Amino acid sequence: MLGGKLAFAVEGMGARVAMIELTDGPPHVLLTDHLEGDRAIYIYRVGDLRKAVAALKKRGLKGERQLEIPMGPCSSFVLPSGHRIALYEASRPEVLKHFLGRKDF
């Protein structure tokens, strides 16, 4: 319906994730079935995750949840407004190339 192109649809470790390209470049839309809640999570790639998280914490953001995504380490937060954000560092950039074109489901 949105006119996007399916970049990949992968299944593994109990999750299904699809990436839709709405334009020639970022941002892209990731759809998944393993996250709780109704609100979208805005995910941003940063050059240095530790520095970016430290800057957010210095501004008063609390409740960091650390996790790993295929592309690298990630930290997620729920803002006081209820919106969800995450930052990740692309320490494994080859993973995206590995996923592109894959259609598991």
N, C-alpha and C positions, 0 to 999 in steps of 0.2 A: 504494500500500500504506500510506503514511503518512497519507493523508487530506488531503494538501495541495492547494493550488490553484496551477496553473501561471500565474505572473505574466507571464513572457515566455520565449521561446526564440529567441535571435538567433544569426546566423551572419555572421562577417566577419573579415577579416585572418587567415584560416586557423584560426579557432577557433569552436567552438559553445559557447554559454553559456545555461543555463536557470536561472531563479529560481523557486523553489518557496516559497510562503507557507504555513507550517504553522499560523500564528496570525494574528490581525488586525494585529499589529505585529511589529517586529523581535524577535528575529533571524530572518532568512530564510536559506534554503539555496540556494547557488549550485552548480550542477553544470557541469563543463566537461570538454572532451576534450583540452586542449592542455598540461596541466601534467604534469611528470614526478614520479614517486614515488607511494607508496601512502598517505602520510599526508595528512590533510585540512589545509587552511590556514585558520586562524581569522583573519578580516579584521575590523578594527575601524576605525570612522570616528572621526577626531579633529578638533578645531577648528583646531589649528595643528600641522601635520606636523613642522615643524622643531623645535619645542619638545618634542613627544612623543618624537621620535627622539633628541634630545639627552639627555632624561631616561633613556631606555633605555641609551644609551651610557655615561652617567655611572654607571649601575649595573653596567657591565661587559659589556653585550651587544655582540658584534662581528659582522662579516660582513654588513653592510647591503647589500642589493641594491635599487637604485633603479629604478623603472619607472613607466610611465604606464598607468592603466586609464581606461576611458571617463569615469568620474566625477571623475578628478583624479590628482594625483601620489600615488605609493605607495612605501613602503619595506617590504621583507620581510626576515625573519630566520629562521634555524634556531636554536632554543634548544639549550642543551647536552644536553637530554633527547631531542633529535631532533624535537620538535614544531615545526611551522611556524606563524609568525604574520606578519601584515602589517597595517600602518597606512596609512590613506589620508585625504586631505583632500578633501572634496566641493567642489572649486572649480568644477565644472560640474554643479550639481544638476539642470539641465534634462534631462540625458542619461537619468536613470532614468525620468522622465515620458515621454520619447521611446520607451523600450523597452517600457513597460508595455502589455500586450495584444498585442505583436508575436509572431508565430509563424512563423519562417522555416523550421523543420523540424519 
